Amino acid sequence: MAIEEVKKYLFARGIRPEQVKEFDVSSATVALAAEALGVDGARIAKTLSFLVDGGAVLVVAAGDARIDNPKFKAAFGTKAKMLSPEQAEELVGHRVGGVCPFAVKDGCKIFLDVSLKRFDVVYPAAGSANSAVEMTLSELERCTDFLGWVDVCKLPAAE
């Protein structure tokens, strides 16, 4: 079970058990996760999975952020092409709805998007479609083998 692997992975990196949240309802989308946690959807740290040079690239971004195609191409040298659900499971090791930057398969490259830097605490998935982990940005950095911060998203226009 992916969530059990993720828990072991996180606990070995100093995350406390009470930081991992499991729900009786789905948290597979930003809206569902925000509702389950009772937080603003922007604080959900969604993990977007892309195919780049035949391998998986994960971009962890704020829940209200969207990929900016020109920025993505400038950063990664190719158009943003999302992994299919089958590719996500094969290349990342997590099913869609529970894709997270923890306990991923070798060769999976992880980047954190600057859209997250607005928040002290964010909530990425924890390996299943009904879980999340509450963590600070420094904990997110410590718990992922991320390769760097990128700026590949756009935020909704302020109203």
C-alpha positions as protocol buffer text, in pm:
chain_id: "A"
residue {
  index: 1
  type: MET
  ca { x: 0 y: 0 z: 0 }
}
residue {
  index: 2
  type: ALA
  ca { x: 155 y: 331 z: -112 }
}
residue {
  index: 3
  type: ILE
  ca { x: 50 y: 530 z: 195 }
}
residue {
  index: 4
  type: GLU
  ca { x: 232 y: 287 z: 426 }
}
residue {
  index: 5
  type: GLU
  ca { x: 552 y: 329 z: 221 }
}
residue {
  index: 6
  type: VAL
  ca { x: 511 y: 706 z: 228 }
}
residue {
  index: 7
  type: LYS
  ca { x: 457 y: 705 z: 606 }
}
residue {
  index: 8
  type: LYS
  ca { x: 776 y: 505 z: 662 }
}
residue {
  index: 9
  type: TYR
  ca { x: 961 y: 738 z: 426 }
}
residue {
  index: 10
  type: LEU
  ca { x: 832 y: 1052 z: 601 }
}
residue {
  index: 11
  type: PHE
  ca { x: 879 y: 923 z: 956 }
}
residue {
  index: 12
  type: ALA
  ca { x: 1242 y: 836 z: 875 }
}
residue {
  index: 13
  type: ARG
  ca { x: 1285 y: 1204 z: 780 }
}
residue {
  index: 14
  type: GLY
  ca { x: 1142 y: 1345 z: 1101 }
}
residue {
  index: 15
  type: ILE
  ca { x: 775 y: 1389 z: 1016 }
}
residue {
  index: 16
  type: ARG
  ca { x: 555 y: 1311 z: 1317 }
}
residue {
  index: 17
  type: PRO
  ca { x: 264 y: 1064 z: 1283 }
}
residue {
  index: 18
  type: GLU
  ca { x: 7 y: 1333 z: 1367 }
}
residue {
  index: 19
  type: GLN
  ca { x: 116 y: 1533 z: 1061 }
}
residue {
  index: 20
  type: VAL
  ca { x: -12 y: 1258 z: 829 }
}
residue {
  index: 21
  type: LYS
  ca { x: -387 y: 1286 z: 778 }
}
residue {
  index: 22
  type: GLU
  ca { x: -607 y: 1004 z: 647 }
}
residue {
  index: 23
  type: PHE
  ca { x: -968 y: 1071 z: 556 }
}
residue {
  index: 24
  type: ASP
  ca { x: -1290 y: 877 z: 519 }
}
residue {
  index: 25
  type: VAL
  ca { x: -1352 y: 1083 z: 205 }
}
residue {
  index: 26
  type: SER
  ca { x: -1152 y: 1136 z: -113 }
}
residue {
  index: 27
  type: SER
  ca { x: -877 y: 1397 z: -124 }
}
residue {
  index: 28
  type: ALA
  ca { x: -784 y: 1314 z: -484 }
}
residue {
  index: 29
  type: THR
  ca { x: -835 y: 1670 z: -613 }
}
residue {
  index: 30
  type: VAL
  ca { x: -734 y: 2008 z: -476 }
}
residue {
  index: 31
  type: ALA
  ca { x: -1098 y: 2093 z: -396 }
}
residue {
  index: 32
  type: LEU
  ca { x: -1162 y: 1761 z: -220 }
}
residue {
  index: 33
  type: ALA
  ca { x: -836 y: 1780 z: -23 }
}
residue {
  index: 34
  type: ALA
  ca { x: -908 y: 2139 z: 84 }
}
residue {
  index: 35
  type: GLU
  ca { x: -1257 y: 2038 z: 197 }
}
residue {
  index: 36
  type: ALA
  ca { x: -1129 y: 1733 z: 388 }
}
residue {
  index: 37
  type: LEU
  ca { x: -864 y: 1944 z: 563 }
}
residue {
  index: 38
  type: GLY
  ca { x: -1073 y: 2258 z: 609 }
}
residue {
  index: 39
  type: VAL
  ca { x: -808 y: 2479 z: 444 }
}
residue {
  index: 40
  type: ASP
  ca { x: -789 y: 2710 z: 144 }
}
residue {
  index: 41
  type: GLY
  ca { x: -726 y: 2516 z: -176 }
}
residue {
  index: 42
  type: ALA
  ca { x: -417 y: 2723 z: -256 }
}
residue {
  index: 43
  type: ARG
  ca { x: -244 y: 2555 z: 42 }
}
residue {
  index: 44
  type: ILE
  ca { x: -281 y: 2209 z: -116 }
}
residue {
  index: 45
  type: ALA
  ca { x: 61 y: 2125 z: -258 }
}
residue {
  index: 46
  type: LYS
  ca { x: -44 y: 1942 z: -572 }
}
residue {
  index: 47
  type: THR
  ca { x: 211 y: 1720 z: -743 }
}
residue {
  index: 48
  type: LEU
  ca { x: 194 y: 1751 z: -1121 }
}
residue {
  index: 49
  type: SER
  ca { x: 362 y: 1476 z: -1320 }
}
residue {
  index: 50
  type: PHE
  ca { x: 515 y: 1531 z: -1664 }
}
residue {
  index: 51
  type: LEU
  ca { x: 700 y: 1328 z: -1924 }
}
residue {
  index: 52
  type: VAL
  ca { x: 1036 y: 1490 z: -2002 }
}
residue {
  index: 53
  type: ASP
  ca { x: 1303 y: 1310 z: -2207 }
}
residue {
  index: 54
  type: GLY
  ca { x: 1132 y: 975 z: -2146 }
}
residue {
  index: 55
  type: GLY
  ca { x: 1130 y: 1014 z: -1766 }
}
residue {
  index: 56
  type: ALA
  ca { x: 905 y: 1153 z: -1496 }
}
residue {
  index: 57
  type: VAL
  ca { x: 937 y: 1511 z: -1375 }
}
residue {
  index: 58
  type: LEU
  ca { x: 728 y: 1611 z: -1076 }
}
residue {
  index: 59
  type: VAL
  ca { x: 645 y: 1974 z: -1008 }
}
residue {
  index: 60
  type: VAL
  ca { x: 496 y: 2044 z: -665 }
}
residue {
  index: 61
  type: ALA
  ca { x: 287 y: 2361 z: -688 }
}
residue {
  index: 62
  type: ALA
  ca { x: 25 y: 2554 z: -495 }
}
residue {
  index: 63
  type: GLY
  ca { x: -329 y: 2431 z: -540 }
}
residue {
  index: 64
  type: ASP
  ca { x: -442 y: 2746 z: -719 }
}
residue {
  index: 65
  type: ALA
  ca { x: -144 y: 2756 z: -959 }
}
residue {
  index: 66
  type: ARG
  ca { x: -158 y: 2643 z: -1321 }
}
residue {
  index: 67
  type: ILE
  ca { x: 127 y: 2545 z: -1547 }
}
residue {
  index: 68
  type: ASP
  ca { x: 249 y: 2832 z: -1763 }
}
residue {
  index: 69
  type: ASN
  ca { x: 350 y: 2658 z: -2087 }
}
residue {
  index: 70
  type: PRO
  ca { x: 617 y: 2911 z: -2199 }
}
residue {
  index: 71
  type: LYS
  ca { x: 778 y: 2906 z: -1853 }
}
residue {
  index: 72
  type: PHE
  ca { x: 770 y: 2524 z: -1848 }
}
residue {
  index: 73
  type: LYS
  ca { x: 933 y: 2503 z: -2190 }
}
residue {
  index: 74
  type: ALA
  ca { x: 1201 y: 2753 z: -2085 }
}
residue {
  index: 75
  type: ALA
  ca { x: 1277 y: 2551 z: -1770 }
}
residue {
  index: 76
  type: PHE
  ca { x: 1265 y: 2199 z: -1914 }
}
residue {
  index: 77
  type: GLY
  ca { x: 1330 y: 2247 z: -2287 }
}
residue {
  index: 78
  type: THR
  ca { x: 1006 y: 2082 z: -2395 }
}
residue {
  index: 79
  type: LYS
  ca { x: 628 y: 2129 z: -2392 }
}
residue {
  index: 80
  type: ALA
  ca { x: 442 y: 2031 z: -2077 }
}
residue {
  index: 81
  type: LYS
  ca { x: 303 y: 1680 z: -2139 }
}
residue {
  index: 82
  type: MET
  ca { x: 124 y: 1524 z: -1842 }
}
residue {
  index: 83
  type: LEU
  ca { x: 185 y: 1158 z: -1762 }
}
residue {
  index: 84
  type: SER
  ca { x: -105 y: 923 z: -1825 }
}
residue {
  index: 85
  type: PRO
  ca { x: -239 y: 743 z: -1517 }
}
residue {
  index: 86
  type: GLU
  ca { x: -51 y: 429 z: -1628 }
}
residue {
  index: 87
  type: GLN
  ca { x: 275 y: 622 z: -1678 }
}
residue {
  index: 88
  type: ALA
  ca { x: 237 y: 790 z: -1339 }
}
residue {
  index: 89
  type: GLU
  ca { x: 208 y: 457 z: -1163 }
}
residue {
  index: 90
  type: GLU
  ca { x: 492 y: 305 z: -1368 }
}
residue {
  index: 91
  type: LEU
  ca { x: 740 y: 596 z: -1356 }
}
residue {
  index: 92
  type: VAL
  ca { x: 652 y: 763 z: -1024 }
}
residue {
  index: 93
  type: GLY
  ca { x: 518 y: 471 z: -822 }
}
residue {
  index: 94
  type: HIS
  ca { x: 194 y: 637 z: -709 }
}
residue {
  index: 95
  type: ARG
  ca { x: -155 y: 626 z: -855 }
}
residue {
  index: 96
  type: VAL
  ca { x: -323 y: 942 z: -982 }
}
residue {
  index: 97
  type: GLY
  ca { x: -506 y: 1104 z: -690 }
}
residue {
  index: 98
  type: GLY
  ca { x: -226 y: 1011 z: -452 }
}
residue {
  index: 99
  type: VAL
  ca { x: 78 y: 1121 z: -653 }
}
residue {
  index: 100
  type: CYS
  ca { x: 321 y: 1288 z: -416 }
}
residue {
  index: 101
  type: PRO
  ca { x: 692 y: 1371 z: -407 }
}
residue {
  index: 102
  type: PHE
  ca { x: 768 y: 1112 z: -137 }
}
residue {
  index: 103
  type: ALA
  ca { x: 894 y: 755 z: -179 }
}
residue {
  index: 104
  type: VAL
  ca { x: 906 y: 785 z: -558 }
}
residue {
  index: 105
  type: LYS
  ca { x: 1082 y: 552 z: -799 }
}
residue {
  index: 106
  type: ASP
  ca { x: 1447 y: 605 z: -889 }
}
residue {
  index: 107
  type: GLY
  ca { x: 1498 y: 844 z: -1178 }
}
residue {
  index: 108
  type: CYS
  ca { x: 1195 y: 1057 z: -1092 }
}
residue {
  index: 109
  type: LYS
  ca { x: 1303 y: 1424 z: -1085 }
}
residue {
  index: 110
  type: ILE
  ca { x: 1132 y: 1653 z: -836 }
}
residue {
  index: 111
  type: PHE
  ca { x: 1105 y: 2032 z: -847 }
}
residue {
  index: 112
  type: LEU
  ca { x: 921 y: 2272 z: -616 }
}
residue {
  index: 113
  type: ASP
  ca { x: 740 y: 2565 z: -774 }
}
residue {
  index: 114
  type: VAL
  ca { x: 778 y: 2913 z: -626 }
}
residue {
  index: 115
  type: SER
  ca { x: 396 y: 2940 z: -604 }
}
residue {
  index: 116
  type: LEU
  ca { x: 431 y: 2752 z: -273 }
}
residue {
  index: 117
  type: LYS
  ca { x: 654 y: 3017 z: -118 }
}
residue {
  index: 118
  type: ARG
  ca { x: 347 y: 3226 z: -21 }
}
residue {
  index: 119
  type: PHE
  ca { x: 272 y: 2979 z: 260 }
}
residue {
  index: 120
  type: ASP
  ca { x: 443 y: 2861 z: 579 }
}
residue {
  index: 121
  type: VAL
  ca { x: 244 y: 2534 z: 583 }
}
residue {
  index: 122
  type: VAL
  ca { x: 126 y: 2328 z: 285 }
}
residue {
  index: 123
  type: TYR
  ca { x: -53 y: 1995 z: 239 }
}
residue {
  index: 124
  type: PRO
  ca { x: 79 y: 1752 z: -22 }
}
residue {
  index: 125
  type: ALA
  ca { x: -78 y: 1409 z: -76 }
}
residue {
  index: 126
  type: ALA
  ca { x: 66 y: 1118 z: 118 }
}
residue {
  index: 127
  type: GLY
  ca { x: 50 y: 842 z: -142 }
}
residue {
  index: 128
  type: SER
  ca { x: -322 y: 766 z: -152 }
}
residue {
  index: 129
  type: ALA
  ca { x: -642 y: 932 z: -275 }
}
residue {
  index: 130
  type: ASN
  ca { x: -757 y: 996 z: 83 }
}
residue {
  index: 131
  type: SER
  ca { x: -452 y: 1136 z: 259 }
}
residue {
  index: 132
  type: ALA
  ca { x: -236 y: 1442 z: 305 }
}
residue {
  index: 133
  type: VAL
  ca { x: 59 y: 1550 z: 515 }
}
residue {
  index: 134
  type: GLU
  ca { x: 79 y: 1885 z: 694 }
}
residue {
  index: 135
  type: MET
  ca { x: 428 y: 2029 z: 658 }
}
residue {
  index: 136
  type: THR
  ca { x: 630 y: 2346 z: 650 }
}
residue {
  index: 137
  type: LEU
  ca { x: 822 y: 2441 z: 338 }
}
residue {
  index: 138
  type: SER
  ca { x: 1149 y: 2345 z: 509 }
}
residue {
  index: 139
  type: GLU
  ca { x: 1001 y: 2003 z: 589 }
}
residue {
  index: 140
  type: LEU
  ca { x: 888 y: 1970 z: 226 }
}
residue {
  index: 141
  type: GLU
  ca { x: 1242 y: 2050 z: 112 }
}
residue {
  index: 142
  type: ARG
  ca { x: 1392 y: 1804 z: 361 }
}
residue {
  index: 143
  type: CYS
  ca { x: 1150 y: 1525 z: 274 }
}
residue {
  index: 144
  type: THR
  ca { x: 1189 y: 1539 z: -103 }
}
residue {
  index: 145
  type: ASP
  ca { x: 1497 y: 1475 z: -307 }
}
residue {
  index: 146
  type: PHE
  ca { x: 1411 y: 1790 z: -499 }
}
residue {
  index: 147
  type: LEU
  ca { x: 1652 y: 1931 z: -755 }
}
residue {
  index: 148
  type: GLY
  ca { x: 1557 y: 2294 z: -704 }
}
residue {
  index: 149
  type: TRP
  ca { x: 1292 y: 2562 z: -701 }
}
residue {
  index: 150
  type: VAL
  ca { x: 1139 y: 2651 z: -1039 }
}
residue {
  index: 151
  type: ASP
  ca { x: 899 y: 2916 z: -1163 }
}
residue {
  index: 152
  type: VAL
  ca { x: 677 y: 2732 z: -1411 }
}
residue {
  index: 153
  type: CYS
  ca { x: 328 y: 2828 z: -1292 }
}
residue {
  index: 154
  type: LYS
  ca { x: 91 y: 3120 z: -1305 }
}
residue {
  index: 155
  type: LEU
  ca { x: -150 y: 3221 z: -1032 }
}
residue {
  index: 156
  type: PRO
  ca { x: -508 y: 3329 z: -1081 }
}
residue {
  index: 157
  type: ALA
  ca { x: -546 y: 3702 z: -1138 }
}
residue {
  index: 158
  type: ALA
  ca { x: -628 y: 3897 z: -824 }
}
residue {
  index: 159
  type: GLU
  ca { x: -988 y: 4016 z: -821 }
}
